[in-house]
Amino acid sequence: MSEKIQNVPFAKPWIGEAEAEAVGRAIMSGWVTQGPEVAAFEQEFAACVGAKYACAVSNCTTALHLALLAVGVHPGDEVITVSHSFIATANCIRYCGATPVFVDIEPQTYNINPMLIEDAISDRTRAILAVHQMGMPCDLKTILEIGRKYSLPVIEDAACAIGSEILWNGQWEKIGKPHGDIACFSFHPRKVITTGDGGMITTNNPELNQQFRLRRQHAMSVPDSVRHGSKQVIFESYPVLGYNYRMTDIQAALGREQLKRLPEIVERRRYLGDRYHKKLADIPGLKLAQEPTWARSNWQSYCVRLPNKCDQRQVMQFMLDRGVATRRGVMCAHREEAYAAKESWSCGVGLDECQCGPGTCQRLKESELAQDQCIILPMYHQLHESEQDRVVAVLSEACRE
């Protein structure tokens, strides 16, 4: 009887007994919502990335929303970003009543093309929201120069980029230090480390940090940790509109253990990324992501651009039929039904001047091509070399079909 071939999943979190014990500790403490575990996780995360402040929240979407509010994005404003990202990036701008202005990407890195940003700036622009797509650092140096030139705050959507690094003034520094004004991270199970779901905001600005902390907890003037520990009766107040964006202590306990694993996880992913590079180099017409000399990706995702003759869906189905799960290239928000109304986004051209039809934009050509021509291959800490070889072999076969 032939040996049954095990399927290769697309992603898998690396969670063990240490995490289970930590979660049990939090549960048995009786303090399961935001409390001492969250505070400890924040301190440890800030130290890990080199930031002065870290604020834990319920997910990266809420992190981005709080970041935009903190830098003063209001209804009627514009925020420059990319369409080529998970839809949450654009959604958070709309949560503020502002309009996302989409800029195209570089085909080599799948990140925002900084050479196109200045053309998209208007008198309504209030911020630049730059994405480190799939863990690959974007060109922060150039983006920050533009931000300073026009007095625009720069927020980093670092949802995928925990553990990624950038060469800064001759030193390798972690994404999240932050180099812009604010950086926002995700701990979704598909990310490098996870808290089940959760997010973190880092900054070196104490005023911004204070705003995050106030608004994440309904803008309550007195944190519950202070109130519960007080020997005097305290009545809190709610000076501004706030949100329930807190992380629980159960999640934070899990995150603290995951953070200890981060160096090993990133090292393994970089090894697997390099191995993919070498193994895939011989497939004719296949294009691999390019890591700039000033960037070190954590390879949160490993993306390839298919040969021109290949149909994306057919290749993905061929691989799935043979037990290898993949995902399509990163989505484009402007092609989704939620963005069908032209008033919901802009490409930097006025509505009267835009000649593009629904779901497409000539100024976002590279973004659309990346979505249509790219697939993302399995990548996770436990991926064995033999499984990776199988992924390569099945992809090579699919490209020959």
N, C-alpha and C positions, 0 to 999 in steps of 0.2 A: 504494500500500500504506500502510495507517495505521501510525503510529508506535507501537511497543510501549510500553505503560505500565509503568514500573518499580514494583515493590512498595515499600511503605513499611514498613521493619522497626519493631519495637517499641523496640529500643534498639541502640546501637552504640558501642563504646569508641572514643575518638579517640587512636590510637597511630600514630606516624610513625617516620622514620629516626633521630631522636634517641634514642628508646627502644630501637630495634634496636641502635644503636651502644653504648648503655650496657649492655645485656644482654651483648653481645659482649665488652665490657671486663671484666665480671664473670667470664664464662666463661674468658677467656684469662688471668685473674689466677691461676687455680688454686684460688681460695678461693670455692667456690660455695654452701656452707651459710652459716649465720649468722656474719657477720664484719664487716669494716670498712664495707661498703656498708650493712648494717643499722644500724650505729652512726651513720653519717652521715645516713641517712634519719630516724632517731629525732630527732636534733638539729634537722634542718631542719623536721620536722613540728611539733615542740614550739614552735619559733620562729614557725611559720606561724600556729598557733592561739592562742599566748600562754600555753602551759602550761610549768610548770617541768620536767616529766618526760614522756617518751613512750617506750613500750615496744612494739616490733613483735612481732607474733605471726602464727600461720598463717592465722587468719581471725577474723571478729568473734564467731563462736560461742565460740571458745576465749578470746577477750578477755573476753566476758561471764562465762564460767565462772571465770576467774581473778579477775575483779573481785568476784564474789560470795564466793568463798573468802577473798579478802583482807579483806573487811569482816566475816568471821566467820559466814557462813551455814552451818549444819550440819543434819544429818538431824533432822527433826521441826520445823524452823523454818518460817515463812511469809514470803513476799516478795510485796509488792503490785505488780502490773503490769497490763498489758492483755492480753486474749485477742486483740484486733484488732492482730495483728502477725505477721511471719513466725514460724513455729513455734519457731525457735531461741531466741527470747526466753523462752518458757515452758520449753523443754527444758533450758536452762542451770540453771534453778532446780531442776528435778528431778534433774539431774546431781549436785547437792549433797545430795540426799536431802530437800530441802525441798518445800513445797507452794506453787505459784503461786496467789495470790488475785487473781482478775480483777475489775477495775473497768471500768465502761463508759466510752465515749468521748464527746467533744463532736461533734455532727454537722457543725459548720462547719469544724473543723480536722482531724478524725479522730484527735485526740490524747486522752490520758487526761483525764477530767473531774476536775479537782482537788477539786471540791466533794464528790465521793463517796469520797475517800480515807480520811478520818477514820473513817467508818462501818465501813471494812474492817479497821482496825487492831485487833489482839488482843494478848494477852500473849505470843504466839508470833511476832509480826512482828519481823523482823530488818533489813529494808531495803525501800526503795522503788526499783523499777526503772522509770524513765520513758523512754518511746520518743519520739523526734522523727520521727514517722511521715512517710515519703515526703519527708523533708528539711524539713518544716514544724516549727519549734521549738515545743515544748510550753510550758506556763505554768510555767516553772521557778521564778519568784519565789514563787508560791503554794505550789508543791510543796516548795520548800526551807524555807519557813516552817513547814509541817507537819512536815517532817523534823526541824527543830530543836526544835519543840515536844515531840516524842515521842522525841528522841535517836535518830533513825533515819538511817543513811547513805543518801544518794541517789546512785544510779548512773544515768548517762544512756546509753541505747541509742541512740547517734548513728550507727548503721550507715549511714544514708542522708544524714547531715547535714553532711558535710565542705563547708565554704564557707558554710553557713547562719550567720545572725547574730541576735543578740538585743540589744535596747536595755537596757543595764544601767547604772544610776546615771547616766543621761544620755548614755552613750557606746555606740556600736555595737561589740559584741564578738563574736568568733567562737565558735560552738558548739565545745566542746573545750578551753576555757580551763583547767580546767573550772569551772563554776559550782557544781556539786554536788561530790561527793567524787571521782568517777571518770567518765570518758567513754570509750566504746568505739566504734570506727569499723570499717567494712568497705571493702575494696578489690576486691570482686567485680566482674566486668566490667559488671554493670548499674549500678554506682554511678558517681558523678561522675568519679572517677579510679580507676584500677585497677592492681593488681600481678599480674593473672591471678587470684589469690586471695590473701587476706592481711587482716590487721587491725592496729589500733593502739589502745593504751590510754594515756590521758593522765590525769595527776593532778598536784596540787601537794604531795602528801604523800610525803616521802621513804621512810617506812616501807612504805607501800603499794607504791610503785615497786619497792622491794627485794624484796617478796614476789612481784610479777609476774615479775621477772627470775629469781628462784630457781626458781619452779615451772614456768616455760615450758620449762626445760631439765633435766627430770628431777630438779629440786632439787639439781643438782650444785653442790657447795660452791665449786668453782673453775671459772670460765668457761673454755671451751676456748681462747679467745683469750689468756688469761693463761698457761695451761699451755703452749701452743705457743710462746709468746715467752719462756718462762723458761729460764735457763741452769742451773737446778737441777731435779732430778727432783721432781715434785709428785704426790702421791696424793690424789685427790679423795674426798669422802665424800658421802653422800646422807641428810641429816638428817630430811627429811619426804617424804611422797608427792608426787612431781612428775609432769610430763607432757611429751610431745614436742610442744610448741606453738610451735616456732620458725619464723621467717620465713627464707627463704634469701637470700643475697646477690644472686642473679639477680633475685628478686622486688623486692628493695630498690632495685637499680639502675634497674629499670623505674619504681618508685614515685618515685624522686628526680626523674626527668624529667617524670613526670606532675604532680608537685607544682608544677613551674614553669609548667605550663599552667593550673593551677587558677583564677587570676583571670580569664583569658580564657574558660574554660569556664563559670564561674558567671555572668559577664556575659552570655554568649550565652544561657544557659538562662533567665535572668531576662527577657531580651528576648523569647524565645519564649513564656515563661509569660504575659507581659503581652499578647503578640499573641494567644494562645489566649483570654485573658479577653475581649478586644475582639471577636474573630471569633465566639466562641460565645455571646455575650450575647443574640443574637436568636433562639436556638432555644427555642421555648416549653417551659417546664417543666424545662429542664435547669438543674441547680444546680452552681455552681462552688465550688472550695475557697476559703475566706476566709483571707487573710493578715492576722493581727492587726497593729495599728499598731506594736507593739513587736517584731515579727518580720520577718526577711527570709529567705525560703526560697531554697534553691538550685534548687528545682523539679527535684529528682532524679526525681520522677514527677509527672505532671499527671493528677489524678483528677477525674472528673466524676460526678455522680449523675444517673441517667437519669430522664426524666419517668415518672410513675407508670404510664402506659399501656404502657410499653416493657418487653419481656422481655430481661433481660440477655444470656442466651445467644444469642437470636435476633439482637440488635443486633450482638454480637461476630461471629457467623457471617456476617451480612450484610456487615460491613466486611471480614472476612477474604476472602470471595468476591470482593471488589473490590480486593484487594491491600493492605489496611491492617491490620496486626497490632495487637491490643490485648491487655490482660490484665484479668481480673476484679478486683473490689475486693479489698482486702487480706483475707487469710484470717482466720478466728477459730480459735484453737487448740482451744477447748473443743468445737468441732464435728467434730474429727478423731477417727478411730478410736483413735489413740494416747492420747486423753484420754477414752475412753468410760467408764472406771471413775470413778465420782464421787469416789473417794478420791484421784485424781490431780490434782485441782484444787478450788478453792473460789471462790464468788462472795461470800464474807464472811458467808454464812449457814450454820449448822450442817447436817450431813447430814440430821438428823432433821426439820429445819424446811423444807428445800428441797423444793418441789413440782414442780420442772421435770422434764420428760422428757429422755431421751438426746438430746444434740446441740442443746439449746436452753436458754436461761436468761432468765427475765423481767427479771433485773437487768442483762442485757447486750443489751438490745433494740437500742440504737443501733449497737452493734458488728455485730450480725447484719444489720441493715438496710443498713449500709454495705457489707458483703460481698456482699449480694444485689442491691443497686441501683446499685452504682458500677462503672465501668470506667476503666482507665488508658490514656491515649492515648500514641502515640509521642512520645518526647522524648529527643533526643541532640544533641550539639554540631553535627554536620554536617547536621541537619535543615534543608532549604532551605525558604524561604517558600512556594514553589510546592507542595512536598510537604505542608507544614502546611495550606495552603489546601485541598488535596485531602482531607486527614484531616477537616477541618471540613465540607466539602461532603458526604462520604460519611456522616459521623455525622448530619448534618442530614437526609439522605435516609432513613437508617435509622430516625430518630425519627418520620418521617412515615408509614412503612410500617404 
